[in-house]
Amino acid sequence: MAVKQTAGRDALGQFAPKFAQLNDDVLFGQVWSREDKLSLRDRSLVTVVALLSQGLVDSSFQYHLTCARQNGITRQEIAEILTHAAFYAGWPKAWAAFRMAKEVWTEDDAQDGKAQHQREMAFPIGAPNDGFAQYFVGQSYLHPLSTSQVGVYNVTFEPGCRNNWHIHQASSGGGQILICVAGRGYYQEEGSPARELHPGDVVNIPVGVKHWHGAAPDSWFSHLAVEVPGEQCSNQWLEPVSDEEYGKLN
């Protein structure tokens, strides 16, 4: 499949139309499109090393790093490629390239962490918890495990994510039980020290107690939230856990 590129015409179409045409139609439209000779992944690898060797770690280098990621080069592979090239191209050039590569592959770090966390537990992470996003600092996920008899939900927090202070209300019965299943997190009741949570820990939360729970700053965290049956059950959502409060936990 031919690679379509318009950067030349966008930037130099009027000033240098022939250069723009060669860039878009020949370099990318013909050379980069010869996948029967070299795959796009291999061409990205060659291009990144060639630019690095010249010390051209500018916006064009960032563009080719982004293409390399899109063409299948992983974070682990680009780290090894730049490390190997450093011995031939120069150590300072590799340092500059690594600074840019870290930015391009940042999203992969988050995805790697999510995948690793999923492998650590039997329950699905689920979908982004958009319906309750206003009551969380950071990104959380929700997967219902049971919505009849007793509500059971797997709630997952990205590192640093926590829910607001809140209170479970009920005219009788009610409350919540947390069963920790993966990662490391915290539970805190107003006026009490925070409790660090690990897989296998259980937290019983009575009605009327102001509290919050969430992940540690450096760890994903998941717990099952079990709704204790009761009459006229509701949640009273309160203020967020401030960065200052949360920062004291470490």
C-alpha positions in Angstrom: 0.0 0.0 0.0 1.4 3.4 -1.0 2.4 5.8 1.8 0.6 9.1 1.4 2.5 12.2 2.5 1.6 15.9 2.0 4.1 17.5 4.4 6.3 18.7 1.5 3.4 20.4 -0.3 2.0 21.8 3.0 5.3 23.4 4.0 7.0 24.2 0.7 4.4 23.7 -2.0 4.6 27.3 -3.2 8.3 28.1 -2.3 9.9 24.9 -3.7 7.2 22.9 -5.5 9.7 20.4 -7.1 11.3 19.6 -3.7 7.8 19.2 -2.3 6.8 16.9 -5.1 9.9 14.7 -4.7 9.4 14.5 -1.0 5.8 13.5 -1.1 5.6 11.5 -4.3 9.0 10.0 -4.7 10.6 9.6 -1.2 7.3 8.6 0.5 5.1 7.6 -2.4 7.7 5.4 -4.1 10.7 4.6 -1.8 8.8 4.1 1.5 6.0 2.2 -0.4 8.3 -0.6 -1.6 7.2 -3.0 1.1 8.1 -6.0 -1.1 11.7 -4.9 -0.5 11.7 -3.7 3.1 8.8 -3.5 5.5 7.7 -0.1 6.9 9.0 -1.2 10.3 12.5 -1.9 8.8 12.5 1.4 6.9 11.6 3.2 10.1 14.5 1.5 11.9 17.0 2.4 9.2 15.7 6.0 9.0 15.9 6.5 12.8 19.5 5.3 13.0 20.5 7.3 10.0 19.1 10.5 11.4 20.6 9.8 14.8 24.1 9.2 13.4 24.0 12.7 11.9 22.7 14.2 15.2 19.5 15.4 13.5 17.3 15.0 16.6 14.8 17.8 15.6 11.2 17.8 14.6 11.8 15.5 11.6 13.4 13.0 14.0 10.4 13.1 16.3 8.2 12.5 13.2 10.2 9.4 12.3 10.1 8.2 15.9 6.3 8.5 15.8 6.2 6.6 12.5 8.5 3.9 14.0 6.0 3.5 16.8 3.1 3.3 14.4 5.0 0.9 12.3 5.4 -1.6 15.1 8.6 -0.8 16.9 8.0 -1.2 20.6 9.4 0.8 23.5 11.8 -2.0 24.4 13.0 -2.3 20.8 13.6 1.5 20.4 15.6 1.5 23.6 17.8 -1.3 22.4 18.1 0.2 18.9 19.3 3.6 20.3 21.6 1.9 22.8 23.3 -0.2 20.1 23.6 2.9 17.8 25.1 5.0 20.5 28.4 3.0 20.3 28.7 3.9 16.6 26.9 7.3 16.3 28.0 8.9 19.6 26.8 8.9 23.2 25.6 12.6 23.3 23.5 12.0 20.2 21.9 9.0 21.8 21.1 11.0 25.0 19.3 13.5 22.8 17.4 10.8 21.0 16.4 9.1 24.2 14.8 12.3 25.5 12.6 12.5 22.4 11.9 8.8 22.3 10.6 8.8 25.9 8.0 11.4 24.9 6.8 9.4 21.9 6.5 6.1 23.8 5.0 7.6 27.0 1.6 6.2 26.1 3.0 2.7 25.8 4.3 2.9 29.4 0.7 3.4 30.5 -0.6 0.6 28.3 2.2 -1.7 29.5 1.2 -1.1 33.1 -2.4 -1.7 32.4 -1.7 -5.0 30.6 0.6 -6.1 33.5 -2.1 -5.2 36.0 -4.7 -7.2 34.1 -2.5 -10.3 34.1 -2.3 -10.0 37.9 -6.0 -10.6 38.5 -8.9 -12.8 37.3 -11.4 -10.0 36.8 -11.6 -7.7 33.8 -10.5 -4.1 34.2 -13.5 -3.0 32.3 -14.4 0.2 30.6 -13.5 3.8 31.6 -15.6 4.8 34.5 -17.1 7.8 32.7 -20.4 7.9 34.6 -18.6 8.6 37.9 -15.5 10.5 36.5 -16.6 13.7 38.2 -16.1 12.0 41.6 -12.6 10.8 40.9 -9.1 12.4 40.6 -7.4 10.5 37.7 -8.7 7.7 35.5 -10.7 4.8 36.9 -12.4 1.8 35.3 -15.5 -0.2 36.1 -16.6 -3.8 35.4 -19.9 -5.1 36.8 -19.6 -8.6 38.0 -23.1 -8.9 39.5 -26.1 -6.6 39.3 -28.7 -8.9 40.9 -29.1 -10.0 44.5 -26.0 -8.2 45.6 -24.2 -5.6 43.4 -20.5 -6.5 42.9 -18.2 -4.3 40.8 -14.5 -4.5 39.9 -13.2 -1.0 40.3 -9.7 -0.3 38.9 -7.6 2.8 39.6 -4.6 4.0 37.5 -1.6 5.1 39.6 -2.4 8.1 41.6 -6.2 7.8 41.0 -8.6 8.1 44.0 -12.2 8.8 44.5 -13.5 11.8 46.4 -14.4 11.7 50.1 -17.9 10.2 50.3 -20.4 8.7 52.7 -22.7 5.7 52.1 -26.2 6.4 53.4 -29.1 4.1 54.1 -32.2 4.1 56.4 -31.4 0.5 57.4 -28.6 -1.9 56.4 -26.4 -0.6 53.6 -22.7 0.2 53.5 -20.0 -1.3 51.3 -17.3 -4.0 51.4 -14.1 -3.7 49.5 -12.2 -6.9 48.6 -8.7 -6.0 47.2 -7.7 -8.2 44.2 -4.6 -6.6 42.6 -2.0 -3.8 43.0 -1.5 -1.5 45.9 -3.9 1.2 47.2 -5.2 3.1 50.2 -8.4 3.4 52.3 -8.9 6.2 54.7 -11.6 7.3 57.1 -11.9 10.9 58.2 -9.8 11.4 61.4 -7.9 8.2 61.0 -4.6 7.3 59.3 -4.7 5.9 55.8 -4.6 2.1 55.6 -2.4 0.6 52.8 -4.2 -2.1 50.9 -2.9 -5.3 49.2 -4.5 -8.2 47.4 -6.6 -10.3 49.9 -7.3 -7.3 52.2 -10.9 -6.7 53.1 -12.4 -3.4 54.2 -15.9 -3.1 55.8 -17.3 0.4 55.4 -20.3 1.2 57.6 -23.1 3.6 56.7 -22.4 7.2 57.7 -18.6 7.1 57.7 -16.7 9.6 55.6 -13.9 8.0 53.6 -12.1 7.6 50.4 -10.1 4.9 48.6 -7.8 4.6 45.6 -4.4 3.6 44.1 -0.9 4.3 45.4 1.0 6.9 43.4 3.2 4.2 41.8 0.8 1.3 41.4 -2.4 0.3 39.7 -5.0 -0.9 42.1 -8.2 -3.0 41.9 -10.9 -3.9 44.4 -14.3 -5.5 44.3 -16.9 -3.1 45.6 -19.7 -5.2 47.2 -22.9 -3.3 47.9 -24.4 -4.3 51.3 -28.2 -4.6 50.9 -30.2 -2.0 52.6 -33.2 0.4 52.4 -32.9 3.8 50.7 -29.2 3.4 49.9 -27.4 6.3 48.4 -23.9 7.8 48.1 -23.1 11.3 49.3 -20.2 12.6 47.2 -18.0 15.2 48.9 -14.8 17.1 48.2 -11.8 15.6 46.3 -8.8 14.3 48.2 -6.3 17.1 47.6 -2.8 16.6 46.2 -1.4 17.8 49.5 -3.4 15.2 51.5 -2.6 12.5 49.1 1.1 13.4 48.9 1.5 12.8 52.7 0.8 9.1 52.2 4.3 8.5 50.9 
